[in-house]
């Protein structure tokens, strides 16, 4: 790797870290939604409910996270979640390029290089798709530069996305560098969150007890923050302060990622001779691949119940129900060490907000006979999508039960005080 390339990558990562730290501190209350994105999936799900038509939840979530990450990266909403679910050429080209890239991990290097030179198979699709992606990004970068140049006194106030921040920096980045940075953000932030949510919703349909616990946690928080009126709970998405209190939901999402990591395996390439901690010698030029999927299902690491969906393993019994941050070298869905995912907190924020919004409004059930199967790809997609039926969620029973429980606890405290009992 050339020094200039290494410096470029390092600067991009550093800029992302600073940007992520900035927005993590600034995301308070309603301000989060212009950044993380709105929830256009809700009216689509409501339409599916009213029409009694099944809907592919995986496709819908892919569209949502694609729109969100494009908004964060480019400051432009592709509107793939618009009514009618329109086809977006950039999204299609992006998907084809990602799928075609998989063969380079499967086939011997000499074979896929020959297919590329001869213009055979998926290499043709990859080449065409990359051209479409490059053209789309080039046009966005060109337009954004023109906007920022034509309004120098405005300091680009209308554009606070990642791309604009890179363009406005004192350092000058070429259009090619800006394309690669933007593309990496889309790649990292689109498929991973949507796939994790797809498996999450499937798992809770198979585990109604877990779903009930999640709902009760959300409702308990909303009773404290918004009062007893159920209608007020769904007026607006949950604020950051409310999402932060959803410990069991975060545990369920983490358990999902343990069993179904968005990226099932990872590879590292040694640029020079190295030695692993156990003494294994790794010569320069070698690739080391490890299975994140298998690591999350090892009995020696997670116990005899390692194949069970059990969010409780992420919650401390002795510390007031605090969330347990397992060692990242044990739970490797977000990588670990210097290469740990910088967008981890933002990913949890996005997944929690979407999961809470959907569960508060709708009860999902998998269509009878629909086959849920993993797809062999760089990301752990469901091979046939996730077809679900959408039904209305009635929260009145849970709300009444929680109010009764709160009243009983309050009466018990008052009785204790009246009887001279100190608590």
N, C-alpha and C positions, 0 to 999 in steps of 0.2 A: 504493500500500500504506500503511495506517495505521501510525503510529509504534508503537502498542501491539502490532500484529500482527508488525511487524519485530522488536521486542524479544522477543516470545514465541518466534519462530523462532530468534533468536540465542541465547537462553537454552537452548533445546532442543538446539541443535547443540553449545553449550559443555558442557552436562551430558553429552551422549553422548560427547564427546571425553574428558572427565575419567573417565567410566565405563569407556570402552574402554581408556584408559591404565592404569587401576587393574587391570582384569582381565588385561590383557596382562602386567603385572608379577607378578600373583598366580597365573597359570596354570602351575603346576609339577607335573609328574608326574601321578598319578591325579586330582588335584583338577580338572583340565581337563574331565573327562567329565561331571560333574553340570552344568557350565556349557555346554559345547558340545553335550552330549546324548549318549546312548548310541547304539548302532548296531543298532537293531531290524531293519534290512534284512537282516542276516546270516542269521538263522533263516528269513526269508522266501525268500532266495536258496537256502538249503540245501533247503528244502521243494520249490522249483521244480526243483532238481537231482535230488532223489530221485524226484519224480513225472515227470521228463523232460518238463516243461511249459514252454513259453516264457513270459517275463514282460516286461511293459513297464517297462524300467528308468527311463525318464524319469518316469513316474507314480510309481514307487517313490521316486525321489530327491526329487521334489517333496513327497511326503508326509514324508520324513525331514527335509528342511530346514524344512518348515512346522512340524513338531513341535518342532524345535530352536529356531527363532526365537521361537515362542510361549512356550517354556520360559524363554528369556532375557528376553523382554519382559514376559510376564504371570506367570511362575512357574507356568504351568499347561500340562500336556501334553495336547493334543487326542487323542492316541493314534490318529492316522490310519494308523499303521504296525502297529496291533494285528492279530492273526490274523484273516483274512477281509477285511482292508483296508476297514474300515467307512467309510461316507460321513459327512463332517463338514459340517454346514450352513454354518458360518462359512467353511470353505475353499471350498465351492461358490459361495457368494455373493461371496466375494472374487474368485474366478476370473471370474465373470460380469461383475462390475463393472469389472475390469481390461480384459477383452475389449471391453466396450461403450464404454469410454473411448477406445479406439483410433479410433473413427469421428470423434471430435472433432478428431483430428489429420489426418484424411483429407478430411472434408467441409468445405465453406465454412462459416464461423461462422454465417452467417445461416440456413443450411439445418438444421444440427443444433439450433440454438436454436428454430427453428420446430417441429422434430420433438419437442423436449422440451415445448414449450407445448401441442402437439396430442396428446401422448401416443402417438407413433408409433415403430415399429421398436425398435431396441436401447435407445432412451432409456427406454422402459418398464421393460426389464430392468435398466437401470442404477439407476433410481429404487428399484425393489423390492429390489435387491441391497444398495444402500447402507443402506436401512432395516434389513435383516437384520444387516448388519455393525455398524451403530450400536447395535442392541439387544444384540448379543453383547458388544460392548465395554462398554456401559453396565452390564450385569449384572456383568461381571468387576470393573469399577472400584468399583461399589457394594459388592460382597462384600469386596473387598480393604480398602476403607476401614473397613468394619465390623470386620474381623479386626484391623486395626492399632489401632482405637479401643478395642476390647474387651480388648486386651492391651497397655496402654501401658508397663507395666514390663518387658515382654519386648523392647522396642525393635524389634519386628518381626523378631526373629532368624530366625523361620521363613520370612520372605519377603525375599529378597535380590535380587529381579529388578528390572528397570529401572522398571517401573510403581511398585513399592513405594518405590523410591528417590526418585522424583519426589513421591510423596504425602508422604513423610517430611521433605522439604525444608522449611525455614522459610517459603519463599515459598508462597503459596496459589495453586494452579492449579485452574481450573474443570474440571469433568468433560469439557467439550467440548475443552479444550486437551489434556487427558490422552488423550482418544480419538484426536486427530490425531497426537500424538507416537507413541502405540503403533502406530497404523495405518501411519505412515511407516516404522517399524522393520520391521514385517512385510513391507511392500512392498519395502524395500531388501534384506532379508536372506533372503527365501524363494526367489523365482524365479531370482535371479541366480546363486547358487551351484549350484542343482540343474541349471539349463540348461547352465552351464559344464561340470559333471561329465558330463552326458549326451553332449555333443560330445566330451569327453575320452575317454570309454570307446569311443565310436564310432571316433574317430581311431586309438586304439591297436589296435583290432581290424583296422584297415586297414594298420597299420604294426607288424607283429610284432617287428621289430628294436628299435623303441623300447620296446615292452612288455618285451622281454627285458632291456634296459638298466635299466629302472625296477626290475624284480624283482631284478636282481643288486645294485643299489644298496641296496634295502631289506634284502635278505638279508645283505649285507656289514655293514651297521650292526647288525643283530640278532645276528650272530655275535659282534661285539665287546661288545654290551650284555647279551645273554642266553645266550650260549654256543652250542654246536653242536647242541643238541637242538632239532630243528625243531618239535616239539610245543609247546615253550615260547614259540615265536614268535607263536603265535596264541591263547595263553591270555588275553591282555589287549590292548586297543588300544595303539598306540604312544604313548609319553609325549612330552611337548613336546621334551625334549632329543633324542630319536630323530628326531622329525619335522623339527627344525631342520637335521639333517644330510642330509636328502634333497634335494640340490641339483638333480639331474637330474629328479626328479619335479616340483619347482617349475618347472623350465624347460619341461617338457612341458605343465604347466597354463597357463603364461604363453603358450606358443605356441598353445595351444588358444584362449585369449582373444584373441590377435592375429587369428586366422583367423575365429573365431566368437564375437565379443564378445556378452556376455549382453544388453546394451542396444545394438542396432545403430546407432542414431542419437540425437542429443541436440539439444535446442533451447534457445536463450536468448532472452529478450525484453528489449529495451532500455527501461528506465524513463525514460531521458533521452537526448538526442543524444550519440552517441559516435563514435569514429574507431578503426577496426581498425589493427593495426600496419603493414599495407601501405598505409594511407592511405584505405581505403574508408570513406565516411561512412555511419553507421547512424542514421537519424532515430528519435526517441523513438516507442515503440509498435511498432517493427518486430521481427520474429522472425528469428533467424539459426539455421539448422539445418545441422549438419554430420554426415557419415556416418562413424561410428566403424568400421563394417564396411569401408568403402572405404579408410580411412586405414591399416588393417592390411594391405592388399593392394597398396599403391602400390610400383611397381618403383623409383621414384626415392628412396624412403625405405628399403625393405628389400632391394633388390637384385633381380637376375634370378630368384632362386629364391623370390620373395616368396609364391608360391602353394603352395610345398612345406611340409609339416609337418616342421619341422626344429628340435627343441629345442636343438641344439648352438649355435644363434645366441644363446642366452641364457647360454652358459658361456664364461668366459675361457680361452683357450689358454695365455696367458702368465703367469697369476696363480694357478696351482695349481687350476684348475677352479672358480674363484669364480663365483658367480651374478652376471650383469650386470644391473644395474638401469637399463634404458634410460630415456632422457629421457621423463618422463610426457607431454610434449607431442608425443612421437613414438609412444609406446604409450599410447593414451588410453582404454583399456578401463576404467580406474578414474578417469577424468577427470584434471584437473591443476590446479595452482595452488591458490588459496584454496578451490576446490570439489572437491579431490581426495577420494576416498572414504575416510571415517574408519574404515570397517570392513575395509579392505584386508587388514591382517595377520590379522584374525580369519577372513576369507574363505579366505585361503591355508591357515590352520591347519585349518579345517573340511574343505576340499577334499582336502588332503593326508592327513588322518586317514581319511576315507572311502575315498579311492582306494587307500591302502595296505592297509586292512583287507579290502577286496573282492578286490584282486589277489592277496594272500597266500593266500586261501582258494579262489578260483574263477577259472576261465578262461571268459571270455565270448565268444560268437560271435553275430553278427547272424543272425537267422532268414533262411533262403534265400528270396529273393523279396521280402523286406521293403523298402519304399521309404523312404529317408531323405531328407527334403525340409524346407526351412526354411518356417516358417509366418509369414505377415505379421502381426506383433503388436508390441506395445511391447517385449516380450522375445523373444529369438531361439529360440523353441520349435521342436522337431521336429514337423512337421505331423501325422504319423501315429504319433508316439511312437517308442520304440526297443525293438523286440521282440528279445530275446536268448535264446539257449539257455545254460544254466548247467552247467558241467562242473567236476569236481574239479581242484584245482591240486596237482600233485606237485612239491614243492620239493627232493626228495632229490638230483636230478642237479645242480641249481644249487648246493646246499649243499656237495656233494662237490667240485665244480669249484672253488669259492671256497676250501675248506679246502686243497685241493692247491696252489692258487696261493699261499696264505699260507705253507704249509710250504716251498715252493720259495724264496720270498723270504726266509724265515727262515734256510734252509740257506745261501743265497747270502751273507747277512750274516755268518753264523758262519764260513763258509769265508774270507771276506774278512778277518775279524778274525784267524783262525788263520794266514793267510798274511802277516800284518803289513800288510794294506791298511787305510788309514784312510778312513772314510766320513763 
